[in-house]
C-alpha cells in the first residue's frame, strides 16, 4: 500500500526523506529565487515575468528518471508557444548540465543549477535535507507570477504526472 505523503516528507526507494524550506501554495505569488545558468551567470525567476513558467526540480540530470523527465518536457516544450518556458532546476553543477544538454540534444528546456546557495530549494520547500539534492517536483507559474499548480512527487524514483502539468497550463499562455 502506498505511503501517504506527510508534510515535508517524501521517499526514495521507500525510505523517508525530509524536505526543508518554505511550503508554497497554489494561488500565492511565486517566491523569487536566484539560480545559475549553464554559462555561470545568475538568473532570477522574476526575469521570466510575462511568461508561463513550468519549473521542474530534479535530483540530478545524470539519473535515468531525471533524464527521461527532462527529455519528455523538452519534447512537450517544442509544442508550446513562445509564452511558455520550461526550467529544470537541479543541484548539478552548470558544467555538468551543459554537457548533459549537449549529449541529450535538449534545446527547449533551460537547465539551471541551485548548487550555490539552494535559493530555489529553500524558497519552494523541495530541498532534501539528507542528500542536499532537490526533490522531484513541478510548479506552474502564470504570467503574473502566481503559482497555479504544484506537484511534489512522493517517491523520488517516479516520474511526475505529465498530463496533469500540461492540463494546468491550458489557458494560461493566452
Buried (B, 14 or more C-beta within 10 A) or exposed (E): EEEEEEEBEBBBEEEEBEBBBEEBEEEEEBBBBBBBBBEEEEBEBEEBBEBBBBBBBBBBBEBEBBBEBBBBBBEBBEEBEEEBBBBBBBBBBBEBBBBBBEEBEBEBBBBBBBBBEBBBBBBBBBBBEEBEBBBBBBBBBBBEBBBBBBBBBBBBBEEBEBEEBBEBBEEBBE
